[in-house]
Structures are given as structure tokens and as C-alpha cells.
Amino acid sequence: MNGLYDNSREGIGEAIASVKGAANGVALYPGADVHISRDLLENVRKGTLPLINDKNYLLLELPTFVLPPMAELERIIAGLKFRGVTPVITHPERNVAILEDVSILQRLLDLGALCQLTAASITGRFGARVQKACFKMLKKKQVHVVATDAHDVKKRPPVLSEAHARIANKFGPSQAARLFISNPFRIVNGEPVN
């Protein structure tokens, strides 16, 4: 987020390299939430954005309370796809406009974007309304991946197990495997998702 979190592609790569020795065999891949902005397509052209594992997926974060005009948002999504980058809309269940009208998310998916829910949203950490939106999106098959959106190990830890269990129980183990295992691996490897 320009002016607040100025993380560069190079800086993220350096941070990962600095902790690889302490990772105890855990694979680490670069990537970061990128806030939607007017210079997004130019930064893709320049190669300065942190694509997931330096492949062809970008974690795209929308503003929490408002959305850009739909025509502009659709132009950005289409522009990313034209440049070979698939945007993964992160935590749309916490966006107020999408909470009010889930069809907005479908319009973005129809342009080729993907949807990533936050595990803590599924388990109710962000409230019943957000949790209900998650299950609505899951039922409509609008979700491609579930992630932790971890910020630290105490307040927002990287825990997926409870959300995985809820999805496996409500939608079946194969759906949980798709959202938590196969699609994430496909994204990391730059492959199409299911």
C-alpha cells in the first residue's frame, strides 16, 4: 500500500532469503497483498509487483469500505489478464460493498479474477455477517483458495485447520482439498486452478 506499506518485490525477496535458513525445510515463496491503485498496470509492465512465486498470480486487495467505479475496476482486472497476470481478490468477504451485493464479486470472476477467502472469516473471527458471506460465496462456487492472511503469530496467526474442518464438514473433503491444497499449489506453480 503506497505510503503506508512500501514493500518492494526486491525487499520481499531479500526478506525471504534472510529467513530461509530458519525455515526448517518449509518452502517459502514471495508474494504480498497489493492494494488496487491507478498505477497497478504500469507496475505490472515494469515488473515491480510481487507476483506469487514470481509467476503469474497477483494477490489483489480491494479497499475495505468502498470500491472504485466498477468500470475502472473491470478495466484493471481485464488489463491484468491481458498482461498474463491473474488477480486473486483477497478477503472480498470483508469488503463492505461486496457484503452488500455479492454479484459484484461474480462480475470480477467473470473477467478472470479468482477469489481467496480468509480462514478466520470462515470461522467467525470477523463476525457472523462476514462468516455468512463466506458460506454464501462457497455455496455459489465463487471461491478458489483459502489462506490465513496471517499478520503475526499472536493476534492473526497462520492457522488453517479450523476453517479446513468446517469446509470439509459442510462442503466435503474434496472441496476442502481443492481450496486448501491443490489450488494453492497450482497458484504457486503458475498453473491454472480448478
For each residue, the residues with C-beta under 8 A, 3 or more apart:
1: 4 5 35 61
2: 6 35 37
3: 6
4: 1
5: 1
6: 2 3
7: 11 12 32 50
8: 11 12 48 50
9: 12 13 30 47 48 49 50 51
10: 13 14
11: 7 8 14 15
12: 7 8 9 15 16 30 31 32 50
13: 9 10 16 17 30
14: 10 11 17 18
15: 11 12 18 19
16: 12 13 19 20 28 29 30
17: 13 14 20
18: 14 15
19: 15 16 22 23 28
20: 16 17 23 28
21:
22: 19
23: 19 20 26 27 28
24:
25:
26: 23
27: 23
28: 16 19 20 23
29: 16 52 53 188
30: 9 12 13 16 50 51 52 53 54
31: 12 50 51 52 53 57 59
32: 7 12 50 59
33: 59 60 61 90
34: 40 49 50 58 59 60 61
35: 1 2 61 63
36: 40 60 61 62 63 68 73 76
37: 2 40
38:
39: 42 43
40: 34 36 37 43 44 49 76 79 80
41: 44 45 76 79 80 83
42: 39 45 46
43: 39 40 46 48 49
44: 40 41 47 49 58 79 80 83 85
45: 41 42 83
46: 42 43
47: 9 44
48: 8 9 43
49: 9 34 40 43 44 58
50: 7 8 9 12 30 31 32 34 58
51: 9 30 31 54 55 56 57 58 85
52: 29 30 31 55 57 58 59 88 187 188
53: 29 30 31 188 189 190
54: 30 51
55: 51 52 187 188 189 190
56: 51 84 85 86 190
57: 31 51 52 85 86 87 88 114 187 190
58: 34 44 49 50 51 52 80 85 86 87 88
59: 31 32 33 34 52 88 90 116
60: 33 34 36 80 87 88 89 90 113
61: 1 33 34 35 36 90 91
62: 36 67 73 89 92 95 98
63: 35 36 66 67 68 95
64: 94 95 96
65: 96 97
66: 63 96 97
67: 62 63 70 73 95 97 98 104
68: 36 63 72 73 76
69: 72 73
70: 67 73 74 104 107
71: 74 75
72: 68 69 75 76
73: 36 62 67 68 69 70 76 77 108
74: 70 71 77 78 107 108 111
75: 71 72 78 79
76: 36 40 41 68 72 73 79 80 87
77: 73 74 80 81 87 108 111 112 113
78: 74 75 81 82 111 112
79: 40 41 44 75 76 82 83
80: 40 41 44 58 60 76 77 83 85 86 87
81: 77 78 84 85 86 87 111 112
82: 78 79
83: 41 44 45 79 80
84: 56 81
85: 44 51 56 57 58 80 81
86: 56 57 58 80 81 112 113 114
87: 57 58 60 76 77 80 81 108 112 113 114
88: 52 57 58 59 60 113 114 115 116 144 145 187
89: 60 62 92 105 108 113 114 115 116
90: 33 59 60 61 116 118 147 149
91: 61 94 95 116 117 118 121 149
92: 62 89 95 98 105 115 117 137
93: 98 99 117 118 121 126 130 133 134 137
94: 64 91 99 118 121 126 130
95: 62 63 64 67 91 92 98 99
96: 64 65 66 99 100
97: 65 66 67 100 101 104
98: 62 67 92 93 95 101 102 104 105 133
99: 93 94 95 96 102 129 130 133
100: 96 97
101: 97 98 104
102: 98 99 105 106 133 136 137 140 142
103: 106 107
104: 67 70 97 98 101 107 108
105: 89 92 98 102 108 109 115 137 142
106: 102 103 109 110 140 142
107: 70 74 103 104 110 111
108: 73 74 77 87 89 104 105 111 113
109: 105 106 112 113 114 115 142
110: 106 107
111: 74 77 78 81 107 108
112: 77 78 81 86 87 109
113: 60 77 86 87 88 89 108 109
114: 57 86 87 88 89 109 144 145 193
115: 88 89 92 105 109 137 142 143 144 145
116: 59 88 89 90 91 143 144 145 146 147
117: 91 92 93 121 122 134 137 138 143 145 146 147
118: 90 91 93 94 121 122 126 146 147 148 149
119: 122 123 146 147 148 149 159 160 162 163 164
120: 123 125 126 148 149 156 159 163
121: 91 93 94 117 118 124 125 126 130 131 133 134
122: 117 118 119 131 134 135 146 163 166 167
123: 119 120 131 162 163 166
124: 121 127 128 130 131
125: 120 121
126: 93 94 118 120 121 130 131
127: 124 130 131
128: 124 131 132
129: 99 132 133
130: 93 94 99 121 124 126 127 133 134
131: 121 122 123 124 126 127 128 134 135
132: 128 129 135 136
133: 93 98 99 102 121 129 130 136 137
134: 93 117 121 122 130 131 137 138 143
135: 122 131 132 138 139 170
136: 102 132 133 139 140
137: 92 93 102 105 115 117 133 134 140 142 143
138: 117 134 135 141 142 143 167 170 171 175
139: 135 136
140: 102 106 136 137
141: 138
142: 102 105 106 109 115 137 138
143: 115 116 117 134 137 138 146 179
144: 88 114 115 116 179 183 193
145: 88 114 115 116 117 179 180 183 184 187 193
146: 116 117 118 119 122 143 160 163 164 167 179 180
147: 90 116 117 118 119 160 184
148: 118 119 120 156 157 158 159 160
149: 90 91 118 119 120 156
150: 153 156 157 158 159
151: 155 156
152: 155 156 157
153: 150 157 158
154: 157
155: 151 152
156: 120 148 149 150 151 152
157: 148 150 152 153 154
158: 148 150 153
159: 119 120 148 150 162
160: 119 146 147 148 163 164 180
161: 164 165
162: 119 123 159 165 166
163: 119 120 122 123 146 160 166 167
164: 119 146 160 161 167 168 176 180
165: 161 162 168 169
166: 122 123 162 163 169 170
167: 122 138 146 163 164 170 171 175 176 179 180
168: 164 165 171 172 173 175 176
169: 165 166
170: 135 138 166 167
171: 138 167 168 175 176
172: 168 175 176
173: 168 176 177
174: 177 178
175: 138 167 168 171 172 178 179
176: 164 167 168 171 172 173 179 180
177: 173 174 180 181 182
178: 174 175 181 182 183 194
179: 143 144 145 146 167 175 176 183
180: 145 146 160 164 167 176 177 184
181: 177 178 184 185
182: 177 178 185 186 194
183: 144 145 178 179 186 187 193 194
184: 145 147 180 181 187 188
185: 181 182 188 189
186: 182 183 189 191 192 193 194
187: 52 55 57 88 145 183 184 190 191 193
188: 29 52 53 55 184 185
189: 53 55 185 186
190: 53 55 56 57 187
191: 186 187
192: 186
193: 114 144 145 183 186 187
194: 178 182 183 186
